[in-house]
Amino acid sequence: MTKFVTYARVSSKMQGIDGYGIDAQKHAVEEYAKKINGEIIANYAEQESGAKNDRPELMKALAQAKKEKATLLVARLDRL
């Protein structure tokens, strides 16, 4: 079974209104993990601009994925 650490990001509160907020991203990765019989071991999310280099939740997600030998899973590449 593949282990996943998930990461979701929005740049602004408006993205939630546009239909691709944190909840929609979470749903997408949960559906994918379920489809391939994977296991989500941790979820990380934050509201930060993609242009910023300082994204503490992303750093935590990457560290946990490395520690647990898990795959980082995002709903869309532009959220990474």
SEFIDREN-46036 format. One record per atom (N, C-alpha, C, O): y, z, x; atom name; residue in three letters; residue number from 0. Coordinates in steps of 0.001 Angstrom, whole numbers. Example, Ala and Ser with C-alpha at 12.3 -4.5 7.8 and 13.67 -1.06 7.14 Angstrom:
BEGIN
ATOM       c2       c3       c1  site  code  pos
ATOM    -5690     7800    13190     N   Ala    0
ATOM    -4500     7800    12300    CA   Ala    0
ATOM    -3300     7800    13200     C   Ala    0
ATOM    -3319     8465    14236     O   Ala    0
ATOM    -2250     7080    12850     N   Ser    1
ATOM    -1060     7140    13670    CA   Ser    1
ATOM       30     7870    12900     C   Ser    1
ATOM     1138     8039    13409     O   Ser    1
! end
This chain:
BEGIN
ATOM       c2       c3       c1  site  code  pos
ATOM    -1176        0      845     N   Met    0
ATOM        0        0        0    CA   Met    0
ATOM     1244        0      894     C   Met    0
ATOM     1349      802     1822     O   Met    0
ATOM     2167     -892      610     N   Thr    1
ATOM     3413     -983     1350    CA   Thr    1
ATOM     4362      119      902     C   Thr    1
ATOM     4556      337     -294     O   Thr    1
ATOM     4948      808     1866     N   Lys    2
ATOM     5947     1838     1569    CA   Lys    2
ATOM     7333     1217     1700     C   Lys    2
ATOM     7590      420     2602     O   Lys    2
ATOM     8223     1596      779     N   Phe    3
ATOM     9591     1085      779    CA   Phe    3
ATOM    10613     2210      758     C   Phe    3
ATOM    10415     3238      111     O   Phe    3
ATOM    11699     2000     1472     N   Val    4
ATOM    12917     2790     1337    CA   Val    4
ATOM    13928     1814      754     C   Val    4
ATOM    14143      738     1312     O   Val    4
ATOM    14547     2178     -359     N   Thr    5
ATOM    15480     1252    -1005    CA   Thr    5
ATOM    16923     1608     -683     C   Thr    5
ATOM    17268     2766     -445     O   Thr    5
ATOM    17756      567     -687     N   Tyr    6
ATOM    19191      748     -448    CA   Tyr    6
ATOM    19942     -122    -1445     C   Tyr    6
ATOM    19641    -1304    -1609     O   Tyr    6
ATOM    20924      481    -2109     N   Ala    7
ATOM    21778     -230    -3061    CA   Ala    7
ATOM    23232       53    -2706     C   Ala    7
ATOM    23581     1157    -2287     O   Ala    7
ATOM    24077     -972    -2883     N   Arg    8
ATOM    25489     -795    -2557    CA   Arg    8
ATOM    26342    -1591    -3530     C   Arg    8
ATOM    26020    -2721    -3898     O   Arg    8
ATOM    27425     -973    -3929     N   Val    9
ATOM    28469    -1684    -4665    CA   Val    9
ATOM    29761    -1524    -3885     C   Val    9
ATOM    29988     -507    -3230     O   Val    9
ATOM    30606    -2548    -3968     N   Ser   10
ATOM    31893    -2491    -3285    CA   Ser   10
ATOM    32939    -1798    -4134     C   Ser   10
ATOM    33858    -1163    -3616     O   Ser   10
ATOM    32794    -1925    -5431     N   Ser   11
ATOM    33795    -1365    -6335    CA   Ser   11
ATOM    33140     -955    -7644     C   Ser   11
ATOM    32012    -1350    -7937     O   Ser   11
ATOM    33842     -180    -8408     N   Lys   12
ATOM    33337      218    -9723    CA   Lys   12
ATOM    33198     -986   -10646     C   Lys   12
ATOM    32391     -956   -11575     O   Lys   12
ATOM    33970    -2043   -10408     N   Met   13
ATOM    33912    -3243   -11239    CA   Met   13
ATOM    32556    -3936   -11141     C   Met   13
ATOM    32141    -4592   -12096     O   Met   13
ATOM    31862    -3812   -10028     N   Gln   14
ATOM    30570    -4474    -9906    CA   Gln   14
ATOM    29574    -3960   -10933     C   Gln   14
ATOM    28717    -4714   -11393     O   Gln   14
ATOM    29675    -2704   -11295     N   Gly   15
ATOM    28811    -2172   -12338    CA   Gly   15
ATOM    29074    -2853   -13667     C   Gly   15
ATOM    28150    -3098   -14442     O   Gly   15
ATOM    30312    -3151   -13924     N   Ile   16
ATOM    30695    -3839   -15159    CA   Ile   16
ATOM    30214    -5284   -15121     C   Ile   16
ATOM    29825    -5840   -16148     O   Ile   16
ATOM    30239    -5889   -13944     N   Asp   17
ATOM    29808    -7283   -13785    CA   Asp   17
ATOM    28300    -7447   -13907     C   Asp   17
ATOM    27809    -8576   -13894     O   Asp   17
ATOM    27558    -6367   -14024     N   Gly   18
ATOM    26124    -6468   -14240    CA   Gly   18
ATOM    25273    -6325   -12992     C   Gly   18
ATOM    24056    -6496   -13056     O   Gly   18
ATOM    25882    -6017   -11870     N   Tyr   19
ATOM    25063    -5823   -10686    CA   Tyr   19
ATOM    25408    -4510    -9999     C   Tyr   19
ATOM    25596    -4446    -8785     O   Tyr   19
ATOM    25483    -3485   -10802     N   Gly   20
ATOM    25760    -2155   -10291    CA   Gly   20
ATOM    24511    -1520    -9692     C   Gly   20
ATOM    23465    -2156    -9564     O   Gly   20
ATOM    24650     -266    -9334     N   Ile   21
ATOM    23560      492    -8709    CA   Ile   21
ATOM    22324      498    -9597     C   Ile   21
ATOM    21212      305    -9106     O   Ile   21
ATOM    22500      715   -10892     N   Asp   22
ATOM    21344      777   -11800    CA   Asp   22
ATOM    20589     -550   -11849     C   Asp   22
ATOM    19358     -562   -11853     O   Asp   22
ATOM    21307    -1650   -11887     N   Ala   23
ATOM    20653    -2963   -11924    CA   Ala   23
ATOM    19902    -3230   -10621     C   Ala   23
ATOM    18801    -3781   -10638     O   Ala   23
ATOM    20491    -2843    -9502     N   Gln   24
ATOM    19820    -3029    -8215    CA   Gln   24
ATOM    18564    -2166    -8142     C   Gln   24
ATOM    17515    -2612    -7677     O   Gln   24
ATOM    18687     -933    -8605     N   Lys   25
ATOM    17537      -27    -8598    CA   Lys   25
ATOM    16403     -589    -9454     C   Lys   25
ATOM    15236     -538    -9063     O   Lys   25
ATOM    16747    -1114   -10599     N   His   26
ATOM    15736    -1699   -11483    CA   His   26
ATOM    15043    -2882   -10795     C   His   26
ATOM    13821    -3013   -10872     O   His   26
ATOM    15807    -3729   -10133     N   Ala   27
ATOM    15247    -4912    -9473    CA   Ala   27
ATOM    14252    -4521    -8377     C   Ala   27
ATOM    13176    -5113    -8283     O   Ala   27
ATOM    14596    -3537    -7551     N   Val   28
ATOM    13671    -3156    -6474    CA   Val   28
ATOM    12456    -2425    -7018     C   Val   28
ATOM    11360    -2566    -6476     O   Val   28
ATOM    12630    -1646    -8079     N   Glu   29
ATOM    11482     -976    -8697    CA   Glu   29
ATOM    10500    -1996    -9274     C   Glu   29
ATOM     9286    -1845    -9136     O   Glu   29
ATOM    11031    -3030    -9918     N   Glu   30
ATOM    10172    -4075   -10480    CA   Glu   30
ATOM     9419    -4811    -9378     C   Glu   30
ATOM     8237    -5117    -9531     O   Glu   30
ATOM    10093    -5095    -8277     N   Tyr   31
ATOM     9432    -5782    -7170    CA   Tyr   31
ATOM     8313    -4921    -6579     C   Tyr   31
ATOM     7193    -5392    -6376     O   Tyr   31
ATOM     8632    -3656    -6307     N   Ala   32
ATOM     7625    -2759    -5728    CA   Ala   32
ATOM     6413    -2626    -6654     C   Ala   32
ATOM     5268    -2622    -6203     O   Ala   32
ATOM     6681    -2520    -7925     N   Lys   33
ATOM     5593    -2414    -8902    CA   Lys   33
ATOM     4738    -3686    -8903     C   Lys   33
ATOM     3510    -3619    -8960     O   Lys   33
ATOM     5398    -4837    -8839     N   Lys   34
ATOM     4704    -6125    -8873    CA   Lys   34
ATOM     3722    -6283    -7713     C   Lys   34
ATOM     2650    -6864    -7881     O   Lys   34
ATOM     4087    -5769    -6541     N   Ile   35
ATOM     3203    -5933    -5384    CA   Ile   35
ATOM     2413    -4664    -5078     C   Ile   35
ATOM     1786    -4548    -4025     O   Ile   35
ATOM     2454    -3719    -6009     N   Asn   36
ATOM     1729    -2462    -5860    CA   Asn   36
ATOM     2224    -1657    -4651     C   Asn   36
ATOM     1435    -1041    -3933     O   Asn   36
ATOM     3543    -1675    -4442     N   Gly   37
ATOM     4160     -903    -3360    CA   Gly   37
ATOM     4587      462    -3840     C   Gly   37
ATOM     4554      760    -5034     O   Gly   37
ATOM     4988     1287    -2894     N   Glu   38
ATOM     5418     2655    -3199    CA   Glu   38
ATOM     6829     2879    -2654     C   Glu   38
ATOM     7076     2699    -1462     O   Glu   38
ATOM     7744     3270    -3528     N   Ile   39
ATOM     9096     3619    -3104    CA   Ile   39
ATOM     9083     5087    -2718     C   Ile   39
ATOM     8794     5956    -3540     O   Ile   39
ATOM     9402     5356    -1448     N   Ile   40
ATOM     9360     6738     -967    CA   Ile   40
ATOM    10741     7385     -919     C   Ile   40
ATOM    10849     8608     -834     O   Ile   40
ATOM    11811     6562     -974     N   Ala   41
ATOM    13169     7113     -965    CA   Ala   41
ATOM    14154     6060    -1450     C   Ala   41
ATOM    13940     4861    -1270     O   Ala   41
ATOM    15235     6526    -2067     N   Asn   42
ATOM    16307     5651    -2555    CA   Asn   42
ATOM    17636     6115    -1967     C   Asn   42
ATOM    17923     7311    -1916     O   Asn   42
ATOM    18429     5165    -1531     N   Tyr   43
ATOM    19767     5453    -1026    CA   Tyr   43
ATOM    20742     4504    -1708     C   Tyr   43
ATOM    20416     3345    -1964     O   Tyr   43
ATOM    21947     5005    -2001     N   Ala   44
ATOM    22961     4176    -2653    CA   Ala   44
ATOM    24345     4666    -2241     C   Ala   44
ATOM    24542     5840    -1929     O   Ala   44
ATOM    25295     3735    -2248     N   Glu   45
ATOM    26678     4116    -1944    CA   Glu   45
ATOM    27651     3071    -2463     C   Glu   45
ATOM    27285     1934    -2763     O   Glu   45
ATOM    28901     3497    -2557     N   Gln   46
ATOM    29993     2599    -2920    CA   Gln   46
ATOM    30848     2419    -1674     C   Gln   46
ATOM    31664     3277    -1336     O   Gln   46
ATOM    30653     1306    -1004     N   Glu   47
ATOM    31376      992      226    CA   Glu   47
ATOM    31583     -505      295     C   Glu   47
ATOM    30764    -1271     -213     O   Glu   47
ATOM    32650     -923      910     N   Ser   48
ATOM    32892    -2338     1134    CA   Ser   48
ATOM    31895    -2878     2146     C   Ser   48
ATOM    31556    -2199     3115     O   Ser   48
ATOM    31429    -4090     1924     N   Gly   49
ATOM    30528    -4727     2867    CA   Gly   49
ATOM    31201    -5025     4193     C   Gly   49
ATOM    30523    -5229     5201     O   Gly   49
ATOM    32527    -5051     4206     N   Ala   50
ATOM    33275    -5334     5435    CA   Ala   50
ATOM    33351    -4109     6348     C   Ala   50
ATOM    33667    -4228     7532     O   Ala   50
ATOM    33060    -2935     5791     N   Lys   51
ATOM    33127    -1708     6591    CA   Lys   51
ATOM    31857    -1528     7410     C   Lys   51
ATOM    30750    -1781     6935     O   Lys   51
ATOM    32037    -1093     8629     N   Asn   52
ATOM    30891     -822     9492    CA   Asn   52
ATOM    30332      578     9285     C   Asn   52
ATOM    29194      849     9668     O   Asn   52
ATOM    31105     1461     8691     N   Asp   53
ATOM    30694     2850     8495    CA   Asp   53
ATOM    30068     3009     7110     C   Asp   53
ATOM    30773     3243     6128     O   Asp   53
ATOM    28747     2882     7036     N   Arg   54
ATOM    28030     3060     5770    CA   Arg   54
ATOM    26941     4103     5997     C   Arg   54
ATOM    25813     3766     6355     O   Arg   54
ATOM    27289     5380     5786     N   Pro   55
ATOM    26369     6482     6114    CA   Pro   55
ATOM    25030     6417     5375     C   Pro   55
ATOM    23999     6749     5961     O   Pro   55
ATOM    25016     6007     4127     N   Glu   56
ATOM    23749     5964     3389    CA   Glu   56
ATOM    22836     4865     3931     C   Glu   56
ATOM    21616     5024     3944     O   Glu   56
ATOM    23414     3763     4372     N   Leu   57
ATOM    22606     2713     4983    CA   Leu   57
ATOM    21970     3224     6272     C   Leu   57
ATOM    20801     2952     6541     O   Leu   57
ATOM    22726     3951     7054     N   Met   58
ATOM    22185     4496     8304    CA   Met   58
ATOM    21037     5462     8025     C   Met   58
ATOM    20035     5461     8740     O   Met   58
ATOM    21182     6290     6983     N   Lys   59
ATOM    20110     7212     6595    CA   Lys   59
ATOM    18873     6449     6128     C   Lys   59
ATOM    17749     6806     6479     O   Lys   59
ATOM    19085     5403     5339     N   Ala   60
ATOM    17967     4605     4830    CA   Ala   60
ATOM    17218     3945     5985     C   Ala   60
ATOM    15988     3956     6012     O   Ala   60
ATOM    17944     3377     6929     N   Leu   61
ATOM    17305     2732     8081    CA   Leu   61
ATOM    16525     3740     8925     C   Leu   61
ATOM    15417     3457     9379     O   Leu   61
ATOM    17113     4911     9127     N   Ala   62
ATOM    16443     5943     9923    CA   Ala   62
ATOM    15151     6405     9243     C   Ala   62
ATOM    14128     6576     9906     O   Ala   62
ATOM    15198     6603     7933     N   Gln   63
ATOM    13994     7044     7232    CA   Gln   63
ATOM    12939     5948     7220     C   Gln   63
ATOM    11753     6231     7391     O   Gln   63
ATOM    13348     4710     7023     N   Ala   64
ATOM    12384     3603     7037    CA   Ala   64
ATOM    11686     3522     8393     C   Ala   64
ATOM    10476     3306     8462     O   Ala   64
ATOM    12437     3692     9444     N   Lys   65
ATOM    11846     3647    10785    CA   Lys   65
ATOM    10875     4813    10985     C   Lys   65
ATOM     9759     4632    11472     O   Lys   65
ATOM    11317     6004    10603     N   Lys   66
ATOM    10499     7208    10763    CA   Lys   66
ATOM     9192     7109     9980     C   Lys   66
ATOM     8133     7496    10474     O   Lys   66
ATOM     9274     6593     8768     N   Glu   67
ATOM     8108     6528     7869    CA   Glu   67
ATOM     7312     5230     8030     C   Glu   67
ATOM     6310     5021     7345     O   Glu   67
ATOM     7765     4360     8943     N   Lys   68
ATOM     7142     3039     9105    CA   Lys   68
ATOM     7100     2295     7761     C   Lys   68
ATOM     6091     1707     7372     O   Lys   68
ATOM     8240     2354     7081     N   Ala   69
ATOM     8393     1718     5775    CA   Ala   69
ATOM     9298      499     5907     C   Ala   69
ATOM     9939      290     6937     O   Ala   69
ATOM     9336     -283     4866     N   Thr   70
ATOM    10181    -1466     4803    CA   Thr   70
ATOM    11432    -1132     4013     C   Thr   70
ATOM    11356     -518     2948     O   Thr   70
ATOM    12593    -1539     4538     N   Leu   71
ATOM    13843    -1384     3792    CA   Leu   71
ATOM    13880    -2468     2730     C   Leu   71
ATOM    13695    -3646     3034     O   Leu   71
ATOM    14116    -2076     1490     N   Leu   72
ATOM    14109    -3006      367    CA   Leu   72
ATOM    15468    -2985     -321     C   Leu   72
ATOM    15953    -1926     -722     O   Leu   72
ATOM    16082    -4161     -455     N   Val   73
ATOM    17353    -4313    -1163    CA   Val   73
ATOM    17174    -5353    -2258     C   Val   73
ATOM    16322    -6235    -2153     O   Val   73
ATOM    17970    -5248    -3297     N   Ala   74
ATOM    17857    -6170    -4428    CA   Ala   74
ATOM    18324    -7577    -4057     C   Ala   74
ATOM    17743    -8571    -4493     O   Ala   74
ATOM    19372    -7648    -3253     N   Arg   75
ATOM    19910    -8937    -2808    CA   Arg   75
ATOM    20440    -8750    -1389     C   Arg   75
ATOM    20931    -7678    -1035     O   Arg   75
ATOM    20336    -9792     -593     N   Leu   76
ATOM    20776    -9711      789    CA   Leu   76
ATOM    22250    -9363      927     C   Leu   76
ATOM    22632    -8673     1871     O   Leu   76
ATOM    23076    -9825       11     N   Asp   77
ATOM    24514    -9535      116    CA   Asp   77
ATOM    24832    -8064     -140     C   Asp   77
ATOM    25964    -7637       90     O   Asp   77
ATOM    23880    -7292     -603     N   Arg   78
ATOM    24090    -5844     -788    CA   Arg   78
ATOM    23846    -5106      513     C   Arg   78
ATOM    24274    -3963      673     O   Arg   78
ATOM    23172    -5744     1429     N   Leu   79
ATOM    22904    -5126     2731    CA   Leu   79
ATOM    24123    -5240     3603     C   Leu   79
ATOM    24109    -4781     4746     O   Leu   79
! end
